[in-house]
């Protein structure tokens, strides 16, 4: 939040307090550019365990799955005794060397006693929100009324493109609300009279409201934070606007809320002064070691002597009973991680020495793992992983004039604006004419529908057609979609285009982009005749969360424009000459082709085929055919896990393929695809680490060649950008699974979109954060396993350590246990875990123990 010029010192202080209070909030992007965020991002300065406790204190939210989820996983064998022991040893490294103790006639390992203690502990209760506003504490009806007004005003002001816009919606929120609020006849007369006299500045209104509420200066931070966390969805979205120079910020938002609260409280008999801080809770003292051992002996059905109890108590006293939930979580994570690392330890097929038929660079997105695996099975192909914006930080304008403002990660800003230009003028003219006709018809229909009187006539005139059409779209989604596409091709046939990259991006910048792309993934050596840069996007109908299925590295948009821009840059002779002067030679017969993978249908489309030279058309056609086969195989594989398909038993692959692809056109489909559900690990290394392994579309795969990155520049880029974005994605899926009603979006079945801001559950309430339940679960069955991200790096340990130490954000994530980072220098070397105390060997359990349950 920027401080306005000339603001008095009191305004500056108040704005600083609001900014500090808002650190606990996530940032909620608009639906058109919805990207993953960690809802506890503001708490990443704390260790993960402390952040979990803080989320319970402020939000009343679970930060980790409930004990019952973990116990169910244990009974099912998803967590084994070996996993629990490994988690205990990681927490208490010397535990493995402690000699066993005798209880009755049996020798028992101390780790077994601690594991039994975990299994028999009473389940933890649900956290309760500990900080409340005055109205929450003394007048809940007033608190609910304030929430209702918040939703009404924020929805009206932030619903861009509404047919009947809110008066003053083009200016600042506070000014528009101040001009209208006192006209609301549902408010008490005294409140309306007070609203007439509101000050002109939001800061003054907020300060006055805090004074009326009796909030002392030292209470302000806690009180403002309590209010912000009551409706975190709207507050997080307003925070985004404030950070992007929008028409509303958190000071204005809080001025509105606290003004309502203070005035409504003053017009009721509710208490006017209660503390927003939680009542102090006296912690229960932990049981004495002897009591702990006696209880465990009873669980074992053993009769321990006093001497045995004393010896065992002395051993157990060194290991306080850890927080059960965190220990369960680590055991849950260990089960997956240990198996993955064992598989990676055994992998290592080097690339073929001869020139491959083609090379395909995909996004690191977990969904690309399956496409790469199936393509490599088709023939002599090499695949690579790179963030899906392909190092092109751009905004994009298409042939129709539509602009996508930021096709790049949220960590960076677009540096250049790339625009489509007609390759054939006549074709472009016909395409634009058709598009304008369709847009004019659509605008006329919506204008008539939204006008005060004409909807009644519209219902009489168009209802006979709209009803059957809606029924057809519901019953025959694939057929109606095919007819719509045919009609579109007739009215506005596609026109070949070129990108004005050379005119808009200076040569030096193009050279840097090309160098970053080729050098980071290890393509600076031998190149195939055809190199495909394969972006991705998703096709769904009637889905407010469309952007969540698109490319996060492209700002929640399809990545096709980035792939096209990158191909145009690297194919440019001037760029190739400049790269050669820097020692990076691209063979004259190597051609880069852009493509896009639709992750709902698993169709891969080659983009700009008209730019492919005649000498390469047959080779590009062959790659395209094999990409199509790989996509078909992947769609059938995914179909085995999709709802409505998984339970129908064995069917022909062709039928499964057709039903998977129908989901993209079905406007009633709440499970079009699983997106990034299941994501659990990030791997940066050569393809030889993972080639031939089925990683079940759960791993972000980023190509990295440590030998070609002697100064560590490429690795630092990977660990401070793609890894961070992957952690955001992982954290959002984690939180939406663990706490769907607070950090997720609840069920899709009651969603109502609010302009481009977000969705509500029903017609009022808070703006929903995170992902819908249907993105992480089917019914009560979890599809996403909530685990923190595992980062696996193949690089010199001292290089990794240097990068961690000089990048504070990465250092916090690793040392505060938001992610676990393991590395090895070469294949065959043991994996080392990064800890605050240096590198330590990965604790591996006996593989036989993993299989016994």
N, C-alpha and C positions, 0 to 999 in steps of 0.2 A: 504494500500500500504506500503510495507516494504521499508526502506531506505537501499540501497546497501552499503556494507562495504566500507569504504574509500571515500565515496562521500564528496566533498567539502561542506562547509557551504552553499554556494549558491544553490547547488543541494538540500540540505535538506530543505532550506527555500521554494524553488519552489515546491517541492513535498508536503510540508505541505499546501501550498496555494491551490494546486490542490485538495488535500484531503478535505480541508475545502469547496472549491467550489462544490465538488461532493456530499456534504451532502444533497443537494436538490434533488438528483436523487434517484429513487428506485433501486433495484437490480433485473436484469432480468436473471432468470435461463435458462439453455438450455432446449430445448423442451423435452428431455428424462426425465428430473426431474422438469418439470414446476410446480411450486407451487405458491400459492397465496401470493401476497405482497401488502402492501398499497403503491400506487405510491407517496403518500405524507408522507411516513414514516420519511423522513428527517426533516419534519416540525412538527413532533409530540411534539417537545419541546414547540411549540406555542399553544395557544388556537385555537380551531377548526376554529373560525371565522377569526382569523388572518392568519391561514394557507390557508384558502380559498382565502383570498385577495392576499397572496403571490403567490399562484399558478396562479392567473390571471395575476399578475405582471410579472412572469418569463416565464410561459408557454403560456399565453393567453388563459387559460383554465377556464371553469366554474368549481367551486368546489362543486356546488349544482345544482339541476335541475333549469331550467328556470322558470320564473314567469308564463309563459303560461302553462307549465306542471301542476303547482300547481292550477292555476285557472280552468283548465280543470277538475282536480280532485275535486275541490270545486263544480263546476257545476254538477258533477256526484254524489255528496254526499260522495265521498271518504274522503273529509275534511268537517266537519260540523262547524257551528257557535260555538258549544260547544268546539270543538278542538282548534279553534283559540283563544277563551277566555281562555282556559286552558294554551295555550302557552304564552299568555300575562301575566297571573297571575304568571306563573313560572318565567318569566323575571322580573316582577314587583310584588313581593309577597304581598305588601300592597294594590294592586289595588282592590282586592275583597271587602275591607272594605271601599272604598271611596264612599260617598253618591252620588246618581245620581244628575244630573244638569238639569235645566229646559231650554228647547229650544222651543220657541213659546208656545204652549199649552201642550207640552209633556215632561214628565220626562224621561231622557235618562241616562243609566249607562255610566260612563266614559269608561269602557271596550268596550261598544258598539261603542262609538265614535272612539276608536283606531282601532277596527275591521273594521269599515267603511273606515277609513283612509287606512288600508292595502288593502282593496278590490278595492279602487278607485285610488290607487297610480299608477303612470306611470311605465310600466314594465322596469326593469333594462336592460341596454344594455349589449351586449356581451363584456367580458373583452378583452383588447388588450395587447399583449405582449409588455412590456415596456423597455426591455433591448435588445440591438442589437449589433452585431459585426460591424466592419468597413465595411465589404463588404455588409452586409445586408442593412446598412444605405445608402451607397453611390454607390454600384455596385451590385445590386441583381443578375445579371448574373454570377458574380464571386462567390457569395454565393451558387448559384445552382450548379455551376461547382465543388466547393469544396465538396458539398454533394454527387454529383455523384461519385467523386473519393473515398470518404469515403466508400460508399456502395461497390464499386468494390473491394477495397483492404481488407476491413473487411470481406466481403463475401468469398473472395478467401482464406484468411488466416484462417478463423474460420470454414470453411466447412470441418470438419473432415471426413475422409473416401472418399474424392473426388477421382474420377478415375484419374484425372490429377492434382495432388496437386501443389500448388504454390511453386516455388523454395524457399527454406529456411523456409518452414512452420513448420519444426520441431524445429526451434530455436526461438529467440525473434522477435516480430513483427517489431520493428523499424529497426533492422539490415537487415531483409529480404526486407522491403520496401525501405530502403536506397540503397540496392544493385540493385534494379530493377526500381525505380521510374524515373531515368534520361533516361531510355531507351524508355520511352513512347513518340512516335513520334506525338501524338496529342497535346502535349504541345508546347508552343512557344519556340523558340530556346534559348532565354535568360533564361527562367525558367529551361530548361533542363541543361543548363550550370551551373546554380546555384545549382541544385540538385546534380551535380557531387561532389560538394565541401562540402556537409553536414558534420557536426561533427559526431564523433563516438558515442557520448552519446546523448540519447533522451533529457535529461535535457538541454544540451547545444543548441540543435536545437530549443527547445521550447523557451528558453530565447532569442535566436537570432531572432526568428519570432516575439516575443512580442516587441522587440526593433525596428524591421523594421516597425511594425504596429504603432509605436509611443505610445504604452501602458505604461504609467508611473507606478511606483511601487505601488502607492496607488490605481490604477485602475485595477490591475491584478485580484484581486478576482472577481470583478464584470464582467470583460471581459471574464475570463475563464468560469464563470457560464453562461454567455450569450451564449457562444459557446456550452457548454454542453447541455443546454436546447433547442438548435436549433434542434438537432437530439437526443432526450433523449433515444430512443430505443437502438441505437448502444452504446451510452455512458453508459447506465445502464448495458448492457451485458458485455461491457469491464470492468466495475466496478466489476462485479461478477468474471470475470477471475482474475483481480488483487487481489481480496480478497481470491481467492482459488489457489494462486500460479500458475496461468496460464501463457501463453507465451506472454501475452499482458497486459498492464495496462493503466491507463488514461493519464499518462505522455506521453507515446509513442503515444497514440491515438491523444492527443492534439498537439504533436509535428508534426505529419503528417498533421492534418487539418490546423493548423496555418501557417505551412511552405507553403502549397499550397496557402492559403489566402494571405499571405504577398507577395509572389513572383508573383502571378497572379495580385494582385493590382498594384504592381510596374511596371508591363508590360502593364498596361492600363492607361487611362486618368482619372480613378476614383479618388475621393478625398482620401487622405491618412490618414486623421486625423479627426475622428468624435467621439463624446463621446458615450460610450456604455450604459450610464445611461439614464433613461427616462427624457424627458423634464418635468420640474416641472408643476404640474397642480394645479390651484387655486381652492380649494374646494368651492362649492356653499354653502353660508350660509343657514342653515335650516330656514324655514318660522317661523315667530313669532307665539306664541301660539294663539293670536287673529286671525291671518290670517288662521291658521289651523282650528280653530273652525268655522270661517265664511264659509270656503270652505265646511266643513262637513255639516253645516246647509243648505247650498245650495243643497248639495247632497240629504238631507232629504226633500227638498222642503219646508223648514220651514223659517219663518221670525223671527229671534231672535232679541230681544231688545238689546240696548247697555249694559244694566245692566246684561242681561243673557249672552251676549258674554264675559263680563268681568269675571263673576263667572266661566263660563265654561273654559275660557282661563287660569284662575288661577289653575283649577284642572288639565287640560291637560298639563300645563307647567312642572309638576313634572314627565312627562313621554315622553321623547324625542321620536320622531318617530324612531322605531328600524329598522335595516336593514330588508327590506321586505323578501328577500330570506330566511334568517335564521329563521325568524318567521314562514314563510310558512312551512319550513322543520320541525320545531318542532311541528306544528299543524298536519302535515302529519304523523309524527311518533306517536304522541299522540293517534291518532285514532286507530291504531293497538295496541299500548302498553296498553292503558287503557282497551280495551276489553280483551286482554290476561290476564292481572293481575286480572280482575274481574272473569274470568273463573278459574284461579288458586286459587283464594280465596275460590271458592265454591267446589274445588276438595279436595279429601282427603280420598280415599278408602284404608284402611290399607291392607297389604298382608294377605293371608290366614294363619291361625296358623299351619296348617298341612304342611308336606313336599310336595313341588310342584313336578309335573311330571318331570320337567326339568327346568334349568335356562339357559338363553341365554344372553351372554355379547356381545353387538354390539358396533361398533364405534359410537362416538358422532355425526357423520355426519348427517345432516338433513334428508338425504334419508333413514337412518335407522329408523327414527321415524315411518314411515309407516309400515315397516316390523315388528317392535315391536308391533305396534297396532294390526295388522292383526294376528300375531302369538298368542297374548294373547286372541284373540277372538276364537281361535281354541280349547282351553282347559286350563288346569291348569298349566300355564306357568308363570314364572317370568322373566322379562327382565331387563337388566342393560345397562348403557352406560359408555364407557371408551375410551380414545384416541386410535385409531385403531392400533397403534404399540404395544399395550398391554405391555407397559413398557420395551419392548425388543429393546434396541439400538444396532442394528446389521447391518452388511453387509451380503450378502447372495450369495453363489455359488451353482448353481443347478447342476443336474446330467450331463448336457451337457457341463458344464464348463463356462457357462455365469455367470457374476458377477453383482449383483446389489449393488453398493458401499455404499449406505446409506439408509437403511429402518428405518428411524427415523425422527422426526421433525427437521427442519432447525436450531432450537435453540440448538440442541445437536449434538454431533458427535458419530458415531458408535463405540461402545466399544469392540465388538467381531465380528469375522467372522465365520458364521455358514455355513456348507457345507452339501449337500445331499450325503448320502452314499447308495449303493445298498442294498436293503433288500434281493433280490434274484439275485445272480450274473449272471445267464444265461439270465434272463429277461433284466437286465441292459445292458448286452453285446449286445443283439439284438436291444434294443432301441438305443444305441449309434451308432451301425453300420448303422441303418436306417437313423439316423439324419446326420451322416457324408456323406452318399450317397446323401441325399437331399441337404445338404450344398454345396457339391462339384458340383452338377449339377447347382445350383443357381449361384455359383461363376463363373463357366465356361460361363454361359449364359451372366452374367453381364460383364465379362471380354471381351467377344466377342462384346457385344453391345457397350461398351465404347472404343473399339480399333479404330484407325483412319480409317481403310478401311472396316473391316468386317461388320459394320452395314448394308451396302448395300446388302451383301450376306445374312445376317440374315433376312432382310426384305423379300427377295425372298423365303428363306427357311422356315421361321417360320410364315410369315404373314398370310398364309392360316389358321393357327390354332389360332393365337393370336386374329385375328379379331372376329371370332365367339365366342371365349372364353370371350372376353371383352363384347360382346353383351349379352351373357348368364349371366355374372355377373351383368350386368345392369338390364336386364329384369327379371331374376330369381335369385335374390341374395340368398334367403334362400336355394334353391335347389343346387346351385353351392357350397355354403358354406358347406352344408351337405355332398356333394360328396368329397370336399377337406378333411373334417374331417375323412371320411371313408378311404380315401386313406392314410392319415397320420397314422391312426390306423393300417393299413395293413403293411405299410413300416416301421414305427417306433412305435410299440405298447408301450403304457405307461408301466413303470416298477415301482413297489413299492419301496419306499425309506425310509430311516431313517435319522434323523439329528444328527450330531456329537456334540450335545449340551454339554454333560457331558465332552467331551474331550477338548472343546474349551472355555467353560465358567466355571471359578472356582466355587466351591460350595458356598462360601460366597456371590459371586455375584448373583448366582441363587437364593439364599435365599432372597436377597434384592429385586430382580425382583418379585418373587412370593409374598412377603409381600406387596410390593407396589400395585400390581394388586388386590390382595384379599382385602387388607385393605381399599384402596381408594374407591372402589365401594360398600363396605359394605357386601362383601361375606365372611367375616371372622367368621360369625355366622353359622347358619344352611346351609347346602349344599344339593342339590338334588343328586340323583344317577348319573345323567348326567348333566354336565355343558358344554355348547357349547360356544366356543370363536369364534365369527363370524366376520371375517374381511370383507373387500369389495374391489372391483376393477371394472373396466368398460371394455366392449368389443365394439370396434368400428373399422370400416374399413376406410382407407384413411383419417386419422384424425391426423394432426400434434399436435393437442391439447389433445391427448389421456391422457397424464399425468395429465391434469387439471381435468379430470373426475375420476382419481384414488384417492388413499388415501393421503391427504395432510400430515397426521401424519406419513406416511411412506415415506416421501420425494417425493411424486408424483409417487409412485409405488403401485402395488397391495399389499394388506396386508396379503395374505395367508401365506408367510413364517414367519411372526411375530406371527400369530395365532398358527401355527404349533410349533414354538419354545416355545411359552408360554405354550402350552398344554404339550409338552415334559418336560418342567421344573417342572410344578406342579404335573405331574403324577410320577415323579421320587421318589422312596421310600426314598432315601437319603435326598432329599429336604423336604419331608413330615416329616421325623423324626426331621430335624432341625427346621422346623416351629413349631412342637409340643413342642419342648424345649423352644420356645419363646412364648408359650401360644396360638398358632394358630393351632388348630387341624382340620385336614381334615379327614372326615369319611373314613374308609377303603373301603367302597363300592361306593365312589364318583369317577367318572371318567371324565376327561376333554377331550373334542373333539374339534378339529379345523374345521372350516368351512369358506366358502367365499361366499359373496353375490355379484352377478354380477348386478350392478345398472342399466345397460341398459336392460337386459332381466328379471331381478328380479328372476333369478334362484339362489338357494342356494345349494352349493355343499359341502358335508362332505369330508374333506381331511384326508388322511392316514387312511382309514377304516380298513386296514389290522392290525393296531395296537390296535384296539378295542378288549378287551377280550371277550370271548364267553359269559360270564355272562351279558354283557351289550349290545350285538348286537341287540337284539329285542327292547330294550329301545331306542337305537340310531336310529334304523330304524323307530320307531314311531315318534321320534322328526323330523327326516328327512322328513317324509311324511307331517307332519304338517307345516314344514318350506316351503315345496313345495306349499302347499295350500295357505299359507300366501303370498308367492311370486306371485302366480297366481292372488290373489285378489289385491295385490298392483299394478301389471302390468296393470290390467284392470282399476284401479283407476287412474293411471298416464296417461293411454291412452286417458282419457277424456280431457286432456289438451294439448296433443301433436299435432302439426300441421299435416294436412292431415287426422287426425283421429277425431279431435274435431268437425269439421264442417259437418261430414257425418251423423249426427243424431244417433239414437239408433240402435245398432246392438248387436248381441249376444256376451256375454262375451268371449266365446271361439274364436270368430273371431277377436275381439279386441286384445286378448292375442297373437294370432298368428301374427298380424300385428305389435304389439309393439316389439315382439322379432325379427321380420324380420329386423328391423332397425339396429340391431347390425352387420348384415352381408352385408348391402347395402353400397357399396363404394361411391354412389352418395348422400347419406343422410347427409344433413347439420344440421339436428335436431335429432341426435340419442337419446338424452335424455336431460333434462333440467339441469342436474348436481345439483349444489347448488343454483340455481336461486330461489329467494324468501326468502333466509335466512334472519332472522330478530332478533332472540333472542337466548340467551344461558341460559340454566337452569341448576343449580347445586343443587341437592337435591334428596330426596328419590322418588322412582317411585310413591308413593302415591300422590304426587303433581299433576301428569299428567295422571295417569292410567284412561282409559276410555275417554280421551279427544282426539278429532281429531285436531291435531295441524297443519295439512295441509302440512307436510314436510317442515316446515319453521323454526324449532327450533333445535339447538344443545342440546342434552340431556346428561348431565354427571351425573352419580349417585354419591350421596354424603350423608353420614350419620353423621351428626354433633355430635350425642351422642357417636359414636365410635371414634371420632377424637378429643379427649379432648385437645390435645396440638396444634391443628390447622395445623399440618404438611401436612395432605392430602389436606386441603382446600388451603393452600398456593401453593401447587403443581398445583392444578386445576386453580387457578387464575393467576398464573405466567407462565403457559405453554399452556394448552388447550384453555383457554380463549383468550390468546394472538393470537394463531393461528386462532381461530374463528374470531377475529377482523380483522386479515389480509384478510381472505376470504371475510368477509363482506365488507371491504374497497375496495377490488379489484372489486367485483361485483358492488358496489356503483359507483366507478369511471368509470368502463367500460360502465355503463348505462348512466351516466351523461355526460361523455365526450368521446364517443367512438372513435373519430378520433385522440385524443391525448393520452388518458390513456387506451383506449381499442385497439382492433385489427381490427376495421372496419369489412367489410363483408368478409365472407369466400370465396365468389365466385371468388375473384381475388387474393387469397393467393398463394404465391409461397414459399415453404420451402427452407431455406438457410442452407443446411447441418443439423446439430443438433442445430444451434444457435437460430433460430426463423423463422418468416415468414415476407415476404415483400408483400405489396399490388402492384401487378404487378411485373415488373422486376427490379425496382430500388426504391430508397427512404429510409426512415428510417425503422429500425427493429420495428415491431409492439409490443407495450406493451399491457399487459392486455388480456382480453377475446374477442373473436369474437362477433359481434353483434348478431349472431344467438344463442349465449349462454344466452342472456339476453332479447331478443325480438323476435317477429315474425312479420316481416314487420315493421309497425310503432307502433304496440301494444307492450308495455312493459310487459314482463313476470316477470322480477325482479322489485320489488318496492324499489327504492333507499332510504334506511334508515340506520342510524347508528345503531350499535348493542346495544340491550338491554340485560344486564346481570341480571339474577334473581337468588338470592342466598337464601337458607334456612339455616341460621346459626346465632349464637349470633352476634349482631351488633358490639360489642367491638372486637370480634375476626376478623371480616371482616375489621374493621377500622385499627387494628394493622397490618394486612397483607398489606393493602394499603399503610400505612405510611412507612413501611420499604422496600418497593419495588418501586424504582423510576419510572420504566417504567409503572407499573400499576397505580401509583399515577398520572402520567402525563395523561394517557388515561382517567381517571375518572374526575380529576379536570379540565382538558382542554376540556372536553365535546366531546371527540372522541367516548366514549361509555357512556351510562347511566346505572348506577348500582343501583338496588333496592334489598332490603333484608327484611326478617322477621325472627324472632327467632323460632317461632312455628306456626303450622297451626292455622288459626283463628285470628292471630295477624295482624294488618294493615301493609301494605307495606310501607317501608321507603326508600326515595330516598337519595343517597349519594351526597352531595354537598360540595363545598369548605368551607362552613360555618357549616358543620356538617350534621347530619341526619335530614331530614324533611319529613313530611307525604306526600305520593303520592297524588297529587291533582286529585281528582276524579270528573268527570263531571256527570251530571244527565244522567243515562242510557236512559231515555226517550228522552232526547235531541239528543242522538246518533242515534236514530231510526227515527227521524222526517223528515230527508231529503232523 
